[in-house]
Amino acid sequence: MSLNIKHEIDTSGTCCPIPMISTLKVLSRLEPGEMIKVLATDHGFLEDIRALAKCNKCIIIETGETDNYDYAVLSKK
């Protein structure tokens, strides 16, 4: 699937709450349907991003892990 990602945030090397704060700042500027990809190395990132999406009217399109980071792609409802 080809994703039309409008923004990508690399929060690698930071820890909570920085990845969530950075994500919320960009989400506030997105139009419905636009997507953001967030990269993070924080241990609890994937769990935190799920909670953030639930509370902020977002849909998680995709999550994953690589050797270097975890990532999530979100879309604003």
C-alpha positions as CSV (number, residue, x, y, z in Angstrom):
1,M,0.0,0.0,0.0
2,S,1.3,3.4,-0.9
3,L,0.8,6.0,1.8
4,N,0.4,9.7,1.2
5,I,2.3,10.9,4.2
6,K,2.3,14.7,4.6
7,H,4.7,15.0,7.5
8,E,7.5,12.8,9.1
9,I,8.8,13.5,12.6
10,D,12.0,11.9,13.8
11,T,12.0,11.8,17.6
12,S,14.8,9.3,17.8
13,G,17.0,9.7,20.9
14,T,14.3,11.5,22.9
15,C,12.2,10.0,25.7
16,C,8.6,10.5,26.9
17,P,6.9,12.8,26.7
18,I,8.8,14.5,23.8
19,P,7.6,12.0,21.1
20,M,4.0,12.6,22.1
21,I,4.3,16.4,22.4
22,S,6.0,16.6,19.0
23,T,3.3,14.4,17.5
24,L,0.5,16.5,19.0
25,K,2.0,19.7,17.6
26,V,1.9,18.4,14.1
27,L,-1.5,16.7,14.4
28,S,-3.0,20.0,15.4
29,R,-2.1,21.4,12.0
30,L,-3.3,18.4,9.9
31,E,-6.5,18.4,7.9
32,P,-8.8,15.4,8.1
33,G,-7.3,12.5,6.1
34,E,-3.8,13.8,6.1
35,M,-1.1,11.4,7.5
36,I,1.9,11.8,9.7
37,K,4.7,9.3,10.3
38,V,6.5,9.4,13.6
39,L,9.9,7.6,14.3
40,A,10.9,7.0,17.9
41,T,13.4,5.1,20.0
42,D,11.5,5.6,23.3
43,H,10.7,2.2,24.9
44,G,7.0,2.8,25.4
45,F,6.3,4.6,22.1
46,L,4.0,2.2,20.4
47,E,1.8,1.8,23.5
48,D,1.8,5.6,24.0
49,I,1.0,6.4,20.4
50,R,-2.1,4.1,20.5
51,A,-3.4,6.0,23.5
52,L,-2.7,9.3,21.9
53,A,-4.6,8.3,18.8
54,K,-7.6,7.1,20.8
55,C,-7.8,10.3,22.7
56,N,-7.2,12.7,19.7
57,K,-9.5,11.4,17.0
58,C,-6.8,9.7,15.0
59,I,-6.6,6.4,13.2
60,I,-3.4,4.4,13.3
61,I,-2.7,3.3,9.7
62,E,0.4,1.3,10.4
63,T,3.0,0.6,13.1
64,G,6.2,-1.2,12.9
65,E,9.7,-1.8,14.3
66,T,13.1,-1.8,12.7
67,D,16.5,-2.4,14.2
68,N,16.9,1.3,14.8
69,Y,13.5,2.7,15.7
70,D,9.7,2.1,16.1
71,Y,7.3,3.9,13.8
72,A,3.7,4.8,13.5
73,V,1.6,6.3,10.7
74,L,-1.5,8.2,11.9
75,S,-4.3,9.9,10.0
76,K,-6.5,12.6,11.4
77,K,-10.2,11.8,11.3
